[in-house]
Amino acid sequence: MAEGERNSDGPNTASSGGVRDAVIEQRSRPSIVWIIPIVAALVGGWLTYHTFSQRGPAVTITFATAEGLEAGKTKVKYKDVEIGSVESIELAGGLSHVVVTARLVKESIPYLTENTHFWVVRAQVSAGHVSGLSTLFSGAYIGIDPSHEGESRRAFEGLDVPPVVTSDADGSLFTLRSSELRSVEVGSPVYFHSIKVGQVASYELDESGLFVTTKVFVMAPHDKRVQRNTQFWNVSGVDMSLSAEGVEIDTVSLTSLLIGGIAFDTPSNLEPGGPVEEGRIFALYKNRIATREPVLGVGNRFLLEFEQSVGGLSKGAPVQFRGIKIGEVLDVKLVFDLETATPRIPVLIEVHPELIEFTGQEEGTRKERWQKMVARGMRAQLQTGNLLTGQLLVGLDFYPDASPAEIDWSGPVPRYPTIPSPIEELKAGLMQFVNRLSSMPLEQIGANLNQTLKELSVLGESLNEEMMPSLVATLTEAERTLASADSLIAPDSDASVELKRLLFELADAAQAIRRLAEQLEEHPESLLRGKKEAGQ
């Protein structure tokens, strides 16, 4: 019994079948089996962190259309290097535009600023160049012009047209102002001495609506040729001018003739003026001829009123003094006074003192100077500028016989005295003659003239009857006298023969006198001694 009790209570007590019972024991350390899933979780977490830490930023770009773009395929490239791809394309803004979401590389983060631009690169033919031909085979892609200047941004508005000048281009941008754009387009060439050195980057209408602002990009090192006194002019089309030397035609190239362009140069008669900063504003002249005209400020404005027709006088017509332009016509309009039912045609002109060289010491104010010239007879007059087109101009000159007049300074614009044109004076004289002629009693004068002619006819008939015999006798006597004179001077008459003999004798006498004079000149003593005999 004692042994059976020991077997039942001991740890190795066997069962009735001889098999030992399992014993469960509590371990103090975790099992090594858990190491594998823990390591896998750690590796997966590190890979996830590494993937997200190396992932580039996502940007949204708004375009008007998604033409040529495809999610998962379209790439974002810079200098033909892939730096991202399009992840999604969605419609937005009431179906007015599309929003493209693109994922870029991490290195692009510093360059995603407010000055960064995106656009779609497609095959395009624009002024002066062809671009994007490779997209015909590879498909369109999104181009980027990165910039590290400005505030950071992740939402952008895509450009409708690719920029002509990108931030990595070496050169300078300059701003030009003109009254009209003419044939210049984005991409139009910029010339220096007929060599293309840049192109038009953009243009827009000024806020005031009075000017067009054009930005041109000049490549380095040619941008250093732009000085303070450099002049820009439009070379679109053909410029033709007529001068004393003939017709002058100016065009830079066939390209500028077709698509327009801009040229610049510094006149040889001006100092360059030194270098300029980028973005400086220059005037854009309409052609090269316009650059030779001086830059004028606000001149002296006067109001003219003509009683004659101003047909052919238009805005911009010149104001001349003896053929020299000293101003221009600013406005021509019709004013009708309802109270007096009287029409007036005021003509506003502007005279530029810069076009007049004054000598001597000036006395008095500007008003006194103009009043003095008017007192000497200076008047404004309409004159014919072109006989073919009938264009008129305003001429200023001195007319000493003009009626006394003064400038009216009472209004906002001084009123300058005028005189009629020569044609109008001729018309007025003809009208006066016609009026006087119409007031004459022509019927009575005609009747009196007929009566006088009748009386003269009667008188002529009576004279023929009374004076004809004596007139015939007088003519007969005159005929006899002429016959006698003819016989006297005939070549074979006695008088003619005697006259010829007398002329010969006079010639012999003149010859003898000439010999005597020569003898006396050689031997003046012969007057005292006489002529020497031969041999003495």
Residue pairs with C-beta under 8 A, 6 or more apart in sequence:
7 13
7 14
11 23
12 20
13 20
13 21
14 20
15 21
54 106
55 103
55 106
56 84
56 103
56 104
56 105
56 106
56 107
56 108
56 109
57 103
57 104
57 106
57 108
57 109
57 112
57 154
58 87
58 101
58 102
58 103
58 104
58 154
59 101
59 102
59 104
59 112
59 154
59 155
59 156
60 99
60 100
60 101
60 102
60 154
60 155
60 156
61 99
61 100
61 102
61 118
61 142
61 156
61 157
61 158
62 92
62 93
62 97
62 98
62 99
62 100
62 155
62 156
62 157
62 158
63 69
63 97
63 98
63 100
63 120
63 158
64 97
64 98
64 158
64 160
65 98
66 89
66 98
66 100
67 120
67 122
67 140
68 74
68 120
68 122
68 135
68 139
68 140
69 86
69 89
69 100
69 120
69 140
69 142
70 86
70 89
70 139
71 86
71 87
71 88
71 89
72 85
72 86
72 87
73 85
73 86
73 139
74 85
74 86
74 139
74 140
74 141
74 142
75 82
75 84
75 85
75 86
75 141
75 142
76 82
76 83
76 84
76 85
76 86
76 102
76 104
76 118
76 141
76 142
76 143
76 144
77 83
77 121
77 141
77 142
77 143
77 144
78 143
78 144
78 146
83 104
83 105
83 107
83 108
83 144
84 102
84 103
84 104
84 105
84 108
85 102
85 103
86 100
86 101
86 102
86 142
87 101
87 102
87 103
88 100
88 101
89 98
89 99
89 100
89 101
90 98
90 99
90 101
91 97
91 98
91 99
92 98
92 99
100 142
100 158
102 142
104 112
108 146
110 148
111 146
111 147
111 148
112 146
112 152
112 153
112 154
113 147
113 148
113 149
113 150
113 151
113 152
113 153
114 150
114 151
114 153
115 147
115 149
115 150
115 167
116 144
116 145
116 146
116 147
116 150
116 153
116 156
117 144
117 145
117 156
117 158
117 159
117 163
118 142
118 143
118 144
118 145
118 156
118 158
118 159
119 142
119 143
119 158
119 159
119 160
119 161
119 162
119 163
120 140
120 141
120 142
120 143
120 158
121 131
121 132
121 135
121 140
121 141
121 142
121 143
121 162
122 132
122 135
122 140
123 131
123 132
123 133
123 135
123 136
124 130
124 131
124 132
124 162
126 161
126 185
126 186
126 187
127 185
127 186
127 187
127 188
127 200
127 259
127 260
128 187
128 188
128 189
128 199
128 255
128 259
129 187
131 162
132 162
135 141
142 158
143 162
145 163
145 166
145 167
145 168
146 167
147 167
161 186
163 201
164 186
164 187
164 199
164 200
164 201
164 202
164 217
165 171
165 173
165 199
165 201
165 217
169 217
169 219
170 219
170 220
171 198
171 217
171 218
171 219
171 220
171 222
171 223
172 217
172 218
172 220
172 223
172 226
172 278
173 201
173 215
173 216
173 217
173 278
173 279
174 215
174 216
174 218
174 226
174 232
174 276
174 278
174 279
174 280
174 281
174 282
175 213
175 214
175 215
175 279
175 280
175 281
175 282
176 213
176 214
176 215
176 216
176 232
176 262
176 281
176 282
176 283
176 284
177 206
177 211
177 212
177 213
177 214
177 281
177 282
177 283
177 284
178 211
178 212
178 214
178 234
178 283
178 284
178 285
178 286
179 210
179 211
179 212
179 286
180 212
180 286
181 203
181 212
181 214
182 234
182 236
182 237
182 260
182 286
183 234
183 236
183 237
183 259
183 260
184 200
184 203
184 214
184 234
184 236
184 260
184 261
184 262
185 200
185 259
185 260
186 200
186 201
186 202
186 203
187 199
187 200
188 199
188 200
188 256
188 259
188 260
188 261
188 262
189 196
189 198
189 199
189 200
189 255
189 256
189 259
189 261
189 262
190 196
190 197
190 198
190 199
190 200
190 216
190 217
190 218
190 261
190 262
190 263
190 264
191 197
191 235
191 252
191 253
191 256
191 261
191 262
191 263
191 264
192 218
192 222
192 225
192 263
192 264
192 265
193 265
194 252
194 253
194 263
197 218
197 219
197 222
197 225
198 216
198 217
198 218
198 219
198 222
198 223
199 216
199 217
200 214
200 215
200 216
200 217
200 262
201 215
201 216
201 217
202 214
202 215
203 212
203 213
203 214
203 215
204 212
204 213
205 211
205 212
205 213
206 212
206 213
214 262
214 284
216 232
216 262
218 225
218 226
224 275
225 264
225 266
226 264
226 276
226 280
227 266
227 272
227 273
227 274
227 275
227 276
228 272
228 273
228 274
228 275
228 276
229 266
229 267
229 270
229 271
229 272
229 273
230 264
230 265
230 266
230 272
230 273
230 276
230 282
231 264
231 265
231 266
231 267
231 282
231 283
231 285
231 291
232 262
232 263
232 264
232 282
232 283
232 284
232 285
233 262
233 263
233 264
233 284
233 285
233 286
233 287
233 288
233 290
233 291
234 260
234 261
234 262
234 284
234 285
234 286
234 287
235 251
235 252
235 256
235 260
235 261
235 262
235 263
235 287
235 288
236 256
236 257
236 260
236 261
237 251
237 257
237 260
238 249
238 250
238 251
238 257
239 249
239 250
239 251
239 287
239 288
239 289
240 247
240 248
240 249
240 250
241 247
241 248
241 250
241 289
242 248
250 287
250 288
250 289
251 257
252 261
252 263
253 261
255 261
262 284
263 288
266 272
266 273
267 291
283 295
285 291
294 354
294 355
296 352
296 354
296 355
297 352
297 354
298 350
299 327
299 350
299 351
299 352
299 353
299 354
300 350
300 351
300 352
300 353
300 366
300 370
301 330
301 348
301 349
301 350
301 351
301 413
301 414
302 348
302 349
302 350
302 351
302 380
302 407
302 413
302 414
302 415
302 416
303 346
303 347
303 348
303 411
303 413
303 414
303 415
303 416
304 346
304 347
304 348
304 349
304 380
304 394
304 415
304 416
304 418
305 344
305 345
305 346
305 347
305 415
305 418
306 345
306 347
306 382
306 418
306 420
307 420
308 382
308 420
308 421
308 424
310 332
310 345
310 347
310 382
310 392
311 390
311 392
312 384
312 385
312 389
312 390
312 391
312 392
313 329
313 332
313 347
313 382
313 391
313 392
313 393
313 394
314 329
314 332
314 391
315 329
315 330
315 331
315 332
316 328
316 329
317 328
317 329
317 385
317 391
317 392
317 393
317 394
318 325
318 327
318 328
318 329
318 385
318 393
318 394
319 325
319 326
319 327
319 328
319 329
319 349
319 350
319 351
319 393
319 394
319 395
319 396
320 326
320 383
320 393
320 394
320 395
320 396
321 356
321 395
321 396
321 397
322 395
322 397
324 355
325 355
326 351
326 352
326 355
326 356
326 396
327 349
327 350
327 351
327 352
327 355
328 349
328 350
329 347
329 348
329 349
329 393
329 394
330 348
330 349
330 350
331 347
331 348
332 345
332 347
332 348
333 345
333 346
334 343
334 344
334 345
335 343
335 344
335 345
335 346
336 342
336 343
336 344
337 343
337 344
347 394
348 413
349 380
349 394
349 416
351 396
362 369
364 372
367 407
367 409
370 407
370 414
371 406
371 407
373 398
374 405
374 406
374 407
374 416
374 417
375 404
375 406
376 398
376 400
377 398
377 399
377 400
377 401
377 402
378 396
378 397
378 398
378 399
379 396
379 397
379 398
379 399
379 402
379 405
379 417
379 418
379 419
380 394
380 395
380 396
380 416
380 417
380 418
380 419
381 394
381 395
381 396
381 397
381 418
381 419
381 420
381 421
382 392
382 393
382 394
382 395
382 421
383 392
383 393
383 394
383 395
383 421
384 390
384 391
384 392
384 393
384 423
385 391
385 392
385 393
399 419
402 417
402 419
405 417
406 417
407 414
407 415
407 416
407 417
408 414
408 415
420 428
487 493
488 495
489 495
489 496
490 496
519 526
520 526
520 527
526 532
